[in-house]
């Protein structure tokens, strides 16, 4: 499906001044803020200052080459000011708007649904934005993911890697493949296990080990469905693919590496 044009280019790419109160009163922290604001291209000096300032990474969210890497999961978005989070939520709406059936009556791709390839294209556009730090890119993707759910935007699976499709519900349940980066299951519990323990936890989950919070009648119904349908192998494969993408993110701290691995795991390459 053809990629859709979006208004993802920022209106103003210039660096935004930081509130020094966010940075702190220490001289090293103040120097960091001044360096980032006045000479954002001086990456080496920025990194050197950051190493001597425990709070410095939390204070910077402005320009190309931003050092605010995401090397621990789940992503902690609390350091992003509330006003900035609202701006990012607006960006997510703009990224999704072209995929709604109300976007453009003359656009044949404005069909009210979105494919895995189109989701990968959104990730690429987020990864290339020079006005966002890596943490903000993760927040933007997370807001896109939330937006898809709130909008009820149908997810097309015709270009999804077949083994990743939910074995029970098909395209109606793509949510192991599509997560926020502060997700509590894949992005916290599983990613912080060893790969071997994570694999076992996924298998246990798909065998009903985490169903204890459901009413008894629902647990019995789920087990009956499992007997009829078998283990949801698509969910197992999807969870493993999701963890590979999360590990790529954690290894480098760069959202672009998450996007690259996510597309490798979930988007069919033979349809390009």
C-alpha positions as CSV (number, residue, x, y, z in Angstrom):
1,X,0.0,0.0,0.0
2,X,1.4,3.4,-0.9
3,X,2.9,5.5,1.8
4,X,0.9,8.5,2.7
5,X,2.2,12.1,3.0
6,X,2.0,13.5,6.5
7,X,2.7,16.8,8.2
8,X,5.5,15.3,10.4
9,X,8.1,18.0,9.6
10,X,8.3,20.5,12.5
11,X,7.4,24.0,11.9
12,X,10.5,25.2,13.6
13,X,13.6,23.1,14.0
14,X,15.6,25.7,16.0
15,X,16.7,24.8,19.5
16,X,14.3,25.7,22.3
17,X,15.7,27.4,25.3
18,X,15.8,25.3,28.5
19,X,14.5,26.4,31.8
20,X,17.6,26.3,34.0
21,X,15.5,25.4,36.9
22,X,15.0,22.1,35.2
23,X,18.7,21.6,35.0
24,X,19.7,22.6,38.5
25,X,21.9,25.0,40.3
26,X,25.2,23.2,40.0
27,X,27.7,24.8,37.7
28,X,28.2,21.7,35.6
29,X,24.5,21.4,35.0
30,X,24.2,25.1,34.1
31,X,27.1,24.7,31.7
32,X,25.4,21.8,30.1
33,X,22.2,23.7,29.5
34,X,24.2,26.6,28.0
35,X,26.2,24.3,25.8
36,X,23.1,22.6,24.4
37,X,21.2,25.8,23.8
38,X,24.0,27.9,22.3
39,X,26.1,25.3,20.5
40,X,24.0,22.2,20.0
41,X,26.5,21.0,17.4
42,X,29.2,20.6,20.0
43,X,28.3,17.0,20.7
44,X,31.5,16.0,22.3
45,X,31.4,18.8,24.9
46,X,27.7,17.9,25.6
47,X,28.6,14.3,26.3
48,X,31.5,15.2,28.5
49,X,29.3,17.6,30.6
50,X,26.5,15.0,30.7
51,X,28.8,12.4,32.3
52,X,29.4,14.8,35.2
53,X,25.7,15.7,35.7
54,X,23.3,13.0,37.0
55,X,20.2,14.9,35.9
56,X,21.5,16.3,32.6
57,X,19.9,13.6,30.4
58,X,16.5,14.3,31.9
59,X,16.8,18.0,31.2
60,X,17.6,17.9,27.5
61,X,14.9,17.2,24.8
62,X,15.7,19.6,22.0
63,X,17.9,19.1,19.0
64,X,19.5,16.7,16.5
65,X,22.0,14.3,18.1
66,X,20.2,14.5,21.4
67,X,22.0,12.4,24.0
68,X,18.9,11.4,25.9
69,X,19.2,7.7,25.0
70,X,16.7,5.0,26.1
71,X,18.9,2.3,27.5
72,X,16.6,1.1,30.3
73,X,13.1,-0.3,29.9
74,X,10.3,0.4,30.5
75,X,10.9,3.9,29.1
76,X,10.4,6.5,31.8
77,X,8.4,9.4,30.3
78,X,8.1,11.3,33.6
79,X,11.1,13.5,32.8
80,X,9.2,14.9,29.8
81,X,7.4,18.1,30.9
82,X,3.6,18.0,30.7
83,X,3.4,20.7,28.1
84,X,5.9,18.8,25.9
85,X,3.9,15.6,26.3
86,X,0.8,17.4,25.0
87,X,2.8,18.6,22.0
88,X,3.9,15.1,21.3
89,X,0.3,13.8,21.6
90,X,-0.6,16.3,18.9
91,X,2.2,15.0,16.7
92,X,0.8,11.5,17.1
93,X,-2.6,12.7,15.9
94,X,-1.1,14.2,12.8
95,X,0.8,11.1,12.0
96,X,-2.4,9.0,12.2
97,X,-4.8,11.5,10.5
98,X,-3.9,10.5,6.9
99,X,-4.9,6.9,7.6
100,X,-8.5,7.7,8.5
101,X,-11.3,7.5,6.0
102,X,-12.1,11.2,6.6
103,X,-8.6,12.4,5.7
104,X,-9.0,13.1,2.0
105,X,-12.0,11.9,-0.1
106,X,-9.7,12.0,-3.2
107,X,-6.9,9.9,-1.6
108,X,-7.4,6.2,-2.4
109,X,-5.2,5.3,0.5
110,X,-7.4,7.1,3.1
111,X,-9.4,4.0,3.6
112,X,-9.9,4.0,7.4
113,X,-7.3,1.3,8.1
114,X,-3.6,0.9,8.4
115,X,-1.2,-1.9,7.4
116,X,2.0,-3.2,9.1
117,X,4.1,-1.6,6.3
118,X,2.4,1.7,6.9
119,X,3.1,1.4,10.6
120,X,6.7,0.8,9.8
121,X,6.8,3.9,7.7
122,X,5.4,5.9,10.6
123,X,8.2,4.5,12.8
124,X,10.8,5.6,10.2
125,X,9.4,9.1,10.1
126,X,9.5,9.3,13.9
127,X,13.1,8.0,13.9
128,X,14.3,10.7,11.5
129,X,12.8,13.6,13.3
130,X,15.6,16.0,14.3
131,X,13.5,17.9,16.8
132,X,12.9,15.0,19.2
133,X,15.2,13.3,21.7
134,X,15.3,9.5,21.6
135,X,13.0,9.4,24.7
136,X,10.6,11.8,23.0
137,X,10.6,9.5,19.9
138,X,9.7,6.6,22.1
139,X,6.9,8.7,23.6
140,X,5.6,9.7,20.2
141,X,5.5,6.1,19.0
142,X,3.7,5.1,22.2
143,X,1.1,7.9,21.6
144,X,0.7,6.6,18.1
145,X,0.0,3.1,19.4
146,X,-2.5,4.5,22.0
147,X,-4.1,6.5,19.2
148,X,-4.7,3.5,17.0
149,X,-6.5,1.8,19.8
150,X,-8.6,4.8,20.8
151,X,-9.6,5.5,17.2
152,X,-10.5,1.8,16.6
153,X,-8.3,2.0,13.5
154,X,-8.4,-1.5,11.9
155,X,-5.0,-3.1,11.5
156,X,-4.5,-4.9,8.2
157,X,-2.4,-8.0,8.4
158,X,-2.0,-8.8,4.7
159,X,1.7,-7.6,4.9
160,X,2.4,-9.0,8.4
161,X,4.8,-11.9,8.7
162,X,2.3,-14.8,8.8
163,X,3.8,-16.6,11.8
164,X,3.3,-13.4,13.9
165,X,-0.5,-13.3,13.4
166,X,-2.6,-14.1,16.4
167,X,-3.6,-17.8,16.0
168,X,-6.9,-17.3,17.8
169,X,-8.2,-13.9,16.7
170,X,-6.2,-13.0,13.6
171,X,-6.0,-9.3,12.8
172,X,-8.5,-8.4,15.5
173,X,-5.7,-8.8,18.1
174,X,-2.4,-7.4,16.9
175,X,-1.4,-6.0,20.3
176,X,1.5,-8.3,21.0
177,X,3.1,-6.8,17.9
178,X,2.1,-3.2,18.7
179,X,3.0,-2.0,22.2
180,X,3.8,1.2,24.0
181,X,7.4,1.5,25.1
182,X,6.4,1.7,28.8
183,X,4.4,-1.4,28.4
184,X,4.2,-3.5,31.6
185,X,4.4,-7.0,30.1
186,X,6.8,-7.0,27.1
187,X,8.5,-3.6,28.0
188,X,9.0,-4.3,31.7
189,X,8.5,-7.8,32.9
190,X,9.8,-9.8,29.9
191,X,12.5,-7.5,28.7
192,X,14.1,-7.5,32.1
193,X,14.4,-11.3,32.2
194,X,17.1,-13.4,30.6
195,X,16.1,-14.5,27.1
196,X,15.7,-18.0,28.3
197,X,13.5,-17.0,31.3
198,X,11.5,-14.7,29.0
199,X,10.8,-17.5,26.6
200,X,9.5,-19.7,29.4
201,X,7.4,-16.9,30.8
202,X,5.8,-16.4,27.3
203,X,5.0,-20.0,27.0
204,X,3.6,-20.1,30.5
205,X,1.5,-17.0,29.8
206,X,0.0,-18.6,26.7
207,X,-0.8,-21.7,28.7
208,X,-2.8,-19.7,31.1
209,X,-0.4,-19.1,34.0
210,X,-1.4,-15.5,34.3
211,X,-5.1,-16.0,34.2
212,X,-5.6,-16.2,38.0
213,X,-7.0,-12.7,38.3
214,X,-10.0,-13.7,36.0
215,X,-13.3,-15.1,37.5
216,X,-13.4,-18.8,37.6
217,X,-15.9,-19.1,34.8
218,X,-13.6,-17.1,32.5
219,X,-10.6,-19.3,33.4
220,X,-12.6,-22.4,32.6
221,X,-13.8,-20.9,29.3
222,X,-10.3,-19.9,28.4
223,X,-9.0,-23.4,29.0
224,X,-11.8,-24.9,27.0
225,X,-10.9,-22.6,24.1
226,X,-7.3,-23.6,24.4
227,X,-8.2,-27.3,24.2
228,X,-10.2,-26.6,21.0
229,X,-7.9,-24.1,19.3
230,X,-4.5,-25.2,20.7
231,X,-1.7,-22.9,22.0
232,X,-1.7,-19.4,20.5
233,X,1.5,-19.9,18.6
234,X,1.1,-16.6,16.8
235,X,1.2,-14.8,20.2
236,X,4.3,-16.7,21.2
237,X,6.1,-15.7,18.0
238,X,4.9,-12.1,18.2
239,X,6.1,-11.8,21.8
240,X,9.6,-13.1,20.9
241,X,9.8,-10.7,17.9
242,X,8.7,-7.8,20.1
243,X,11.5,-8.7,22.6
244,X,14.1,-8.7,19.8
245,X,13.1,-5.2,18.8
246,X,13.1,-4.0,22.5
247,X,16.6,-5.5,23.0
248,X,17.8,-3.6,19.9
249,X,16.4,-0.4,21.4
250,X,18.0,-1.0,24.8
251,X,21.4,-1.9,23.3
252,X,21.9,1.4,21.5
253,X,19.2,3.7,23.1
254,X,18.1,4.7,19.6
255,X,14.5,4.5,18.5
256,X,15.6,3.9,14.9
257,X,17.1,0.5,16.0
258,X,13.8,-0.5,17.5
259,X,12.0,0.5,14.3
260,X,14.5,-1.4,12.1
261,X,14.3,-4.6,14.1
262,X,10.5,-4.3,14.5
263,X,10.1,-4.1,10.7
264,X,12.4,-7.1,10.3
265,X,10.3,-9.1,12.6
266,X,6.8,-8.1,11.6
267,X,6.6,-6.7,8.1
268,X,6.8,-9.1,5.1
269,X,9.8,-8.2,2.9
270,X,8.6,-10.1,-0.1
271,X,5.8,-7.6,-0.8
272,X,8.1,-4.6,-1.3
